[in-house]
Amino acid sequence: MSASSEIQKTRVINELRGFIKKLLQEPQILEQSLDIARRHYSEGKADEAAARIANEISDTTSVHIPEDPREHSEADKLFLELLKEVISEEQALY
């Protein structure tokens, strides 16, 4: 494995670690994020919904996700992907 690949993995792990720590310190972020995702994923295209979700999460919680999807880090993308997955699984149950 190359040095740059190792550095990238370490950066992503550190970012995810910091994010998980924030969620443990402020557990209401999870419920707020899920509420936001529920509203927006039912409103249209998934890509556009993800941008709206990222913006509203940034506006209403202490989590900052860049407005421009091209600036999303791997951890940002993973969080938004997981929100979508959870919402999809919820909807499949009903």
C-alpha positions as CSV (number, residue, x, y, z in Angstrom):
1,M,0.0,0.0,0.0
2,S,1.4,3.4,-0.9
3,A,2.2,6.1,1.6
4,S,-0.4,8.5,0.1
5,S,-3.1,5.7,0.5
6,E,-2.1,5.2,4.1
7,I,-2.2,9.0,4.8
8,Q,-5.7,9.2,3.1
9,K,-7.0,6.3,5.3
10,T,-5.6,7.9,8.4
11,R,-7.2,11.2,7.6
12,V,-10.6,9.6,7.0
13,I,-10.4,7.5,10.2
14,N,-9.5,10.6,12.2
15,E,-12.4,12.6,10.7
16,L,-14.8,9.8,11.4
17,R,-13.5,9.5,14.9
18,G,-14.0,13.2,15.5
19,F,-17.5,12.9,14.1
20,I,-18.5,10.0,16.2
21,K,-17.2,11.8,19.3
22,K,-19.4,14.8,18.4
23,L,-22.4,12.5,18.1
24,L,-21.7,11.0,21.5
25,Q,-21.4,14.4,23.0
26,E,-24.6,15.7,21.2
27,P,-26.8,12.7,20.6
28,Q,-29.7,14.9,19.4
29,I,-27.7,15.4,16.2
30,L,-28.7,11.9,15.1
31,E,-32.4,12.4,15.5
32,Q,-32.3,15.8,13.9
33,S,-30.3,14.5,10.9
34,L,-32.7,11.6,10.4
35,D,-35.7,14.0,10.6
36,I,-34.1,16.2,8.0
37,A,-33.3,13.2,5.8
38,R,-36.8,11.8,6.0
39,R,-38.2,15.1,4.8
40,H,-35.8,15.7,1.9
41,Y,-35.5,12.2,0.5
42,S,-39.2,12.1,-0.2
43,E,-38.9,15.4,-2.2
44,G,-37.1,14.4,-5.4
45,K,-33.8,13.2,-6.8
46,A,-31.4,11.7,-4.4
47,D,-28.4,13.9,-5.4
48,E,-30.4,17.1,-5.0
49,A,-31.9,15.7,-1.7
50,A,-28.4,15.0,-0.4
51,A,-27.3,18.6,-1.0
52,R,-30.4,19.9,0.7
53,I,-29.9,17.5,3.6
54,A,-26.2,18.6,4.0
55,N,-27.2,22.2,4.0
56,E,-29.9,21.9,6.6
57,I,-27.8,19.7,8.9
58,S,-25.1,22.4,8.7
59,D,-27.6,25.1,9.4
60,T,-29.4,23.4,12.4
61,T,-26.7,21.4,14.1
62,S,-23.0,21.7,15.1
63,V,-22.1,19.4,12.2
64,H,-20.6,21.2,9.2
65,I,-21.0,19.7,5.8
66,P,-19.8,21.9,2.9
67,E,-22.5,23.3,0.7
68,D,-20.9,22.2,-2.5
69,P,-21.1,18.4,-2.8
70,R,-17.7,18.4,-4.6
71,E,-16.2,19.6,-1.3
72,H,-17.6,16.8,0.7
73,S,-15.0,14.7,2.5
74,E,-15.2,10.9,2.5
75,A,-16.7,11.1,6.0
76,D,-19.4,13.6,4.8
77,K,-20.3,11.3,1.9
78,L,-20.4,8.3,4.2
79,F,-22.7,10.0,6.7
80,L,-25.1,11.2,4.0
81,E,-25.0,7.7,2.4
82,L,-25.8,6.1,5.7
83,L,-28.7,8.5,6.3
84,K,-30.1,7.6,2.9
85,E,-29.7,3.9,3.7
86,V,-31.5,4.1,7.1
87,I,-34.4,6.1,5.6
88,S,-34.7,3.6,2.7
89,E,-34.8,0.7,5.2
90,E,-37.4,2.5,7.3
91,Q,-39.6,3.0,4.2
92,A,-39.2,-0.6,3.2
93,L,-40.7,-1.7,6.5
94,Y,-43.9,0.1,5.9
